[in-house]
Amino acid sequence: MIRKMKAADLDMVAQIWLDTNLKAHGFIPPEYWKGNYDTVKEMISQAEVYVYTDEDKAQILGFIGLAEDYIAGIFVRGEAQSRGIGKELLDQAKRGKRKLTLNVYAKNTGAVRFYQREGFRIAEEGVDTATHEQEYLMCWEAGQRF
């Protein structure tokens, strides 16, 4: 089930953010993610966030953060990945939107392939100034086919 994040969800959502980044971005020192934890937690508390819960609604398995038409991130617990949760969260974001954008690290090839499969295209290549890693700006437009 997907629902809007509640204040009581913040600690669990922030932990998913940290765990998922540590696992998916082994090319970035763990200290980077740990050092940004408090700042990101504060940003999450102020963002438009939707969570995906398990059937009994006791555990959050993933979430998506939005800032208008920008996807700040989709994060799914490691043990819940490859079960369609990320796609469901992305579909939630697409509802009522004409266009979405996001940034993804080029070395995160699984995420790049996921977004391409879901209709996103690489619009720009750049370098994340904080990590010095190559990243892509990816865009999706409703009704556009590639």
TITIDREN-216253 format. One record per residue (C-alpha): chain; residue number from 1; residue in three letters; x negated, y, z negated. Coordinates in pm, whole numbers. Example, Ala and Ser with C-alpha at 12.3 -4.5 7.8 and 13.67 -1.06 7.14 Angstrom:
2
NODE | A | 1 | ALA | -1230 | -450 | -780 .
NODE | A | 2 | SER | -1367 | -106 | -714 .
This chain:
146
NODE | A | 1 | MET | 0 | 0 | 0 .
NODE | A | 2 | ILE | -124 | 350 | 82 .
NODE | A | 3 | ARG | -38 | 646 | -139 .
NODE | A | 4 | LYS | -175 | 986 | -230 .
NODE | A | 5 | MET | -451 | 980 | -488 .
NODE | A | 6 | LYS | -353 | 1064 | -846 .
NODE | A | 7 | ALA | -579 | 1236 | -1098 .
NODE | A | 8 | ALA | -607 | 907 | -1289 .
NODE | A | 9 | ASP | -761 | 746 | -978 .
NODE | A | 10 | LEU | -1059 | 981 | -961 .
NODE | A | 11 | ASP | -1316 | 771 | -1150 .
NODE | A | 12 | MET | -1238 | 457 | -950 .
NODE | A | 13 | VAL | -1241 | 646 | -618 .
NODE | A | 14 | ALA | -1573 | 815 | -701 .
NODE | A | 15 | GLN | -1727 | 478 | -792 .
NODE | A | 16 | ILE | -1611 | 331 | -460 .
NODE | A | 17 | TRP | -1772 | 630 | -286 .
NODE | A | 18 | LEU | -2104 | 566 | -460 .
NODE | A | 19 | ASP | -2107 | 186 | -421 .
NODE | A | 20 | THR | -2010 | 199 | -54 .
NODE | A | 21 | ASN | -2269 | 464 | 34 .
NODE | A | 22 | LEU | -2544 | 272 | -143 .
NODE | A | 23 | LYS | -2453 | -43 | 49 .
NODE | A | 24 | ALA | -2392 | 111 | 393 .
NODE | A | 25 | HIS | -2682 | 355 | 397 .
NODE | A | 26 | GLY | -2988 | 158 | 293 .
NODE | A | 27 | PHE | -3193 | 394 | 511 .
NODE | A | 28 | ILE | -3126 | 680 | 265 .
NODE | A | 29 | PRO | -3285 | 672 | -83 .
NODE | A | 30 | PRO | -3032 | 572 | -354 .
NODE | A | 31 | GLU | -3130 | 883 | -553 .
NODE | A | 32 | TYR | -2965 | 1097 | -284 .
NODE | A | 33 | TRP | -2622 | 940 | -345 .
NODE | A | 34 | LYS | -2664 | 926 | -721 .
NODE | A | 35 | GLY | -2778 | 1288 | -728 .
NODE | A | 36 | ASN | -2469 | 1402 | -538 .
NODE | A | 37 | TYR | -2222 | 1192 | -738 .
NODE | A | 38 | ASP | -2089 | 1468 | -966 .
NODE | A | 39 | THR | -2058 | 1721 | -684 .
NODE | A | 40 | VAL | -1874 | 1475 | -462 .
NODE | A | 41 | LYS | -1649 | 1368 | -747 .
NODE | A | 42 | GLU | -1544 | 1732 | -790 .
NODE | A | 43 | MET | -1487 | 1765 | -414 .
NODE | A | 44 | ILE | -1276 | 1447 | -410 .
NODE | A | 45 | SER | -1058 | 1587 | -688 .
NODE | A | 46 | GLN | -973 | 1885 | -467 .
NODE | A | 47 | ALA | -936 | 1707 | -132 .
NODE | A | 48 | GLU | -645 | 1538 | 42 .
NODE | A | 49 | VAL | -714 | 1175 | -46 .
NODE | A | 50 | TYR | -511 | 863 | 25 .
NODE | A | 51 | VAL | -584 | 537 | -155 .
NODE | A | 52 | TYR | -517 | 180 | -53 .
NODE | A | 53 | THR | -415 | -41 | -344 .
NODE | A | 54 | ASP | -384 | -416 | -377 .
NODE | A | 55 | GLU | -41 | -581 | -385 .
NODE | A | 56 | ASP | 16 | -536 | -758 .
NODE | A | 57 | LYS | -110 | -175 | -730 .
NODE | A | 58 | ALA | -360 | -236 | -1010 .
NODE | A | 59 | GLN | -678 | -185 | -812 .
NODE | A | 60 | ILE | -785 | 65 | -549 .
NODE | A | 61 | LEU | -952 | -116 | -261 .
NODE | A | 62 | GLY | -1034 | 187 | -47 .
NODE | A | 63 | PHE | -964 | 548 | 31 .
NODE | A | 64 | ILE | -981 | 818 | 297 .
NODE | A | 65 | GLY | -1063 | 1182 | 233 .
NODE | A | 66 | LEU | -937 | 1458 | 461 .
NODE | A | 67 | ALA | -1000 | 1828 | 497 .
NODE | A | 68 | GLU | -730 | 1931 | 745 .
NODE | A | 69 | ASP | -835 | 1761 | 1072 .
NODE | A | 70 | TYR | -1176 | 1647 | 944 .
NODE | A | 71 | ILE | -1225 | 1299 | 796 .
NODE | A | 72 | ALA | -1471 | 1341 | 512 .
NODE | A | 73 | GLY | -1498 | 964 | 486 .
NODE | A | 74 | ILE | -1335 | 624 | 475 .
NODE | A | 75 | PHE | -1460 | 397 | 201 .
NODE | A | 76 | VAL | -1359 | 36 | 134 .
NODE | A | 77 | ARG | -1490 | -182 | -150 .
NODE | A | 78 | GLY | -1745 | -434 | -25 .
NODE | A | 79 | GLU | -1536 | -737 | -117 .
NODE | A | 80 | ALA | -1232 | -588 | 63 .
NODE | A | 81 | GLN | -1406 | -498 | 390 .
NODE | A | 82 | SER | -1310 | -660 | 722 .
NODE | A | 83 | ARG | -948 | -701 | 611 .
NODE | A | 84 | GLY | -799 | -412 | 812 .
NODE | A | 85 | ILE | -793 | -165 | 522 .
NODE | A | 86 | GLY | -1012 | 92 | 696 .
NODE | A | 87 | LYS | -791 | 78 | 1005 .
NODE | A | 88 | GLU | -476 | 126 | 797 .
NODE | A | 89 | LEU | -631 | 425 | 623 .
NODE | A | 90 | LEU | -739 | 570 | 957 .
NODE | A | 91 | ASP | -391 | 515 | 1101 .
NODE | A | 92 | GLN | -253 | 706 | 800 .
NODE | A | 93 | ALA | -479 | 998 | 887 .
NODE | A | 94 | LYS | -376 | 990 | 1254 .
NODE | A | 95 | ARG | -7 | 1027 | 1171 .
NODE | A | 96 | GLY | 105 | 1375 | 1257 .
NODE | A | 97 | LYS | -238 | 1482 | 1384 .
NODE | A | 98 | ARG | -329 | 1579 | 1737 .
NODE | A | 99 | LYS | -704 | 1567 | 1677 .
NODE | A | 100 | LEU | -947 | 1433 | 1415 .
NODE | A | 101 | THR | -1322 | 1472 | 1376 .
NODE | A | 102 | LEU | -1584 | 1314 | 1152 .
NODE | A | 103 | ASN | -1957 | 1276 | 1110 .
NODE | A | 104 | VAL | -2130 | 939 | 1090 .
NODE | A | 105 | TYR | -2494 | 839 | 1067 .
NODE | A | 106 | ALA | -2625 | 688 | 1390 .
NODE | A | 107 | LYS | -2792 | 407 | 1195 .
NODE | A | 108 | ASN | -2455 | 307 | 1048 .
NODE | A | 109 | THR | -2383 | 111 | 1365 .
NODE | A | 110 | GLY | -2091 | -82 | 1215 .
NODE | A | 111 | ALA | -1908 | 242 | 1138 .
NODE | A | 112 | VAL | -1989 | 387 | 1480 .
NODE | A | 113 | ARG | -1845 | 76 | 1650 .
NODE | A | 114 | PHE | -1537 | 87 | 1424 .
NODE | A | 115 | TYR | -1460 | 447 | 1514 .
NODE | A | 116 | GLN | -1520 | 386 | 1885 .
NODE | A | 117 | ARG | -1285 | 87 | 1873 .
NODE | A | 118 | GLU | -1026 | 317 | 1713 .
NODE | A | 119 | GLY | -1045 | 572 | 1996 .
NODE | A | 120 | PHE | -1315 | 810 | 1874 .
NODE | A | 121 | ARG | -1588 | 930 | 2107 .
NODE | A | 122 | ILE | -1928 | 1076 | 2030 .
NODE | A | 123 | ALA | -1894 | 1449 | 2098 .
NODE | A | 124 | GLU | -2231 | 1569 | 1967 .
NODE | A | 125 | GLU | -2556 | 1433 | 1831 .
NODE | A | 126 | GLY | -2741 | 1613 | 1556 .
NODE | A | 127 | VAL | -2945 | 1574 | 1240 .
NODE | A | 128 | ASP | -2805 | 1588 | 887 .
NODE | A | 129 | THR | -3014 | 1860 | 722 .
NODE | A | 130 | ALA | -2981 | 1703 | 376 .
NODE | A | 131 | THR | -3108 | 1356 | 472 .
NODE | A | 132 | HIS | -3291 | 1430 | 801 .
NODE | A | 133 | GLU | -3103 | 1137 | 957 .
NODE | A | 134 | GLN | -2953 | 1141 | 1306 .
NODE | A | 135 | GLU | -2575 | 1170 | 1298 .
NODE | A | 136 | TYR | -2289 | 1187 | 1542 .
NODE | A | 137 | LEU | -1991 | 1417 | 1546 .
NODE | A | 138 | MET | -1707 | 1193 | 1663 .
NODE | A | 139 | CYS | -1368 | 1312 | 1787 .
NODE | A | 140 | TRP | -1027 | 1156 | 1840 .
NODE | A | 141 | GLU | -736 | 1311 | 2026 .
NODE | A | 142 | ALA | -384 | 1173 | 2028 .
NODE | A | 143 | GLY | -296 | 1007 | 2358 .
NODE | A | 144 | GLN | -649 | 1020 | 2496 .
NODE | A | 145 | ARG | -776 | 701 | 2659 .
NODE | A | 146 | PHE | -1137 | 614 | 2736 .
